[in-house]
Amino acid sequence: MLRHISGRHPAWVGTTLCLALLVTGCGGDDGAEGGSGPDAPSSSATSDGAADPTDPTTTTATVEPATGPRLALDDVEIRLPVQWSVEHDLVGFERGGSADDRTAAIFLSSFPALDPNMTVARLAEVTEKQDGYPRGSVQDETTVAGLPAFHVAGRVAGTYTEEFGVLHDGNIVAVEFVLRRGPDTGFEELIESVLATVELH
């Protein structure tokens, strides 16, 4: 599976459609075991940039919310880092942006969860399996915009990727971070700064 840093992102589109089908029950039941990826930093934030002190899986945000260009869908919006650019040729349920040097990208998506009994734990398993992450890439559940969120992190076709997602008003809302070079200094802070801007409508 090839991940694109800029322009169209067909791998994510295909995975998203597959995920929508899987949540109806046509996928296998042998979900991946939870765990921590070998080079996956732990990141979490709420919509106002502050962690939920009652949630043991949530860490205190240490960075300011991102203030760059806006990515928006009908039910969710985020801010990109400063000096990032918005991509304009994605499908209707997805928005994306990229760093000016094209070494990193962020994708925002929202689509219906067809199974009313779907959980974020199951979504994490499906994401790991269908997106091509190594087994054990599912991280501890966290919170995004005050809601329980799945977190999957690892290398997909050689490209380091982290995905966070929540269930909101019947939709699966996800934010995906792609870094061509792999996690380096400042990537965790970048993730926190963007997740701190998630606003659900």
N, C-alpha and C positions, 0 to 999 in steps of 0.2 A: 504494500500500500504506500503510495507516494504522497507525502505531505507537502503542500505548496506554501511557500513563505509569503507570496504575494499573488495578486490576481485571483483567478477562479480556484476554488477549493473542492474539487470533485470528490476527494476521498471522504471528507467530512459529510458532504451531501449524501453520498451513498450510505455511509454509516448511520446517519441520522434517520434515513428512510428505513433501514434495516432495524434500527432500534425501535422505531415506531411500530413495526410489525412484531418484533419480539415481545413487546410488552403485552401483546394480546394473547401470548401463550404459545406461539409457534416455535419459539427457541427451545434449546435444551435446558434441562434443569441442573446440569452439572456446573454451576457457577464456580468461578475461581475463588480460592481461599483468600481471605483478607491478609494484609501485611504491608510492609513498607518496602518501596523500591530501593535499590542499592544507592541511588544518588538523587533521591527525591526529597527536597526540602519541604517541611510542613508549613502550610500557609493557611490562614483563615482570617476573615474579617466580617463585620456586619455593615449594614447600609450606612451607618453614621461614622464608620471608622473605629468604633469601640467594640471590644470583644465582650461577650456575655460572661460575666464573672461566675455565673452559676453553672456554666458548661465546662467540664473538665477538658474537653477536646479543643477548646478555643484558646488561642493565645492573644495576648494584648497587642493591639496594633501599635506599631512603633513608627509608622510613616504617615505622611500627610496624604489625603485622598488625591488621586490623579486629577489634573485640571486641563487635559488636552481635549482633542476633538470628541464629539459625542457620537456614540453608536446607539441606535434606538430601534426597537420593534414595538408593536402595539402594547405589549404588557411589561416591557422591561427596557431599561436603558443603563448604559455605563459611560464612563469617561476613559479615554485612552491616555497614555502618558503624553506629556508635552513633546512637541516636535514629531509626533507620529502622524500618519496619513490614513484617511478613510479609504477603503477599497469600494468600488462602485459596481462591480459586475458579479455579485453573489446572488443566490436564490432568495425568494421572498421571505423565508423564515430564518434567514441568517444575515448578519452584518459582520464586517471584518475590518481590521486596520493593521498597518504594518509600520515597523520602524523605518526611518528614512534610509538606513543602510540595507534594508531588506533581510536582516539577520534574525528578525523576530516578528511574530504576528499574534494577533488576538482575534478570536471569533466569538460572537454572541449569537445564540440561537434560541428559538422557542417554538415548540410544536406540541400537538396534543398527546397526552398520555392516554392511550386507549384502554388501559386496564385501571379501573377505579381502585383496585387494591395494590397498585404498584407502590414500592417503597424505595427510598434512596439507596438502601443496601443492595437491593436487586438491580437498580440502575447502575451501581458501581460495578457489579459483576458483569452485566451485559456490556458496559462500556469497555471494560478490560478485555473481554473476549472478542468483541466485534471490531474494536479499533486496532487490534493487533498488539496490545501491550504485552510485555512479558508477564508470565504468571507471578502473582505476588505484588502487582503494581497498585492494588487497591489500598488506599491509605485510610486512616481513621476518619470516621465521619466528623464533619466540622459544621460551621454555620456560615451562611451567606445571606445577607439582608434579613437576619434574624430567624431564618428558617434552617432546619436540618439540611445538610448538603453532603453529597458524595464527593470524593476526592480521589482521582486516579492519576498516577504520575509514573513516567518511565519513557523509554525510547521506543518509538514506533518507526520502523524502517530507517533506523539510524538517527532520527530527529527527536530531540527531547521535548516531551509534551506533558502538560498538566491540564486536567479538566476538573471543573467544579460544576455541580448541578443541583437544582432544587425542584421540588414539585410545587407549583403555584397555580391555583384556580384551574386545575385540570390539565395544565401544560407542564412539560419538562423544559425548564429554563437552564441553559448551560453556558459557561464561559470557558473557552479553551485557550491556553497559552502555548505557543510553539516557539522553540528557540533552537536555531540551527546548530549553534556551538555547544549546546548543553548548558546545564545550570551553572552560572558563574556568579561572581560577586555582584550583588544588586538585584538578581532575578527574583529572589523571595520578596524583597521590598517592592519590586515592580508589581508582583502579583497582589500583595497586600494593598497597595495603593489603588489598584483598579477594582478589586473586590469591595473596597471600602466605598465605592461610588455606585454600587448596584442599587437601582431603584425599581421596585416592582409596582405595577399599576393595577 
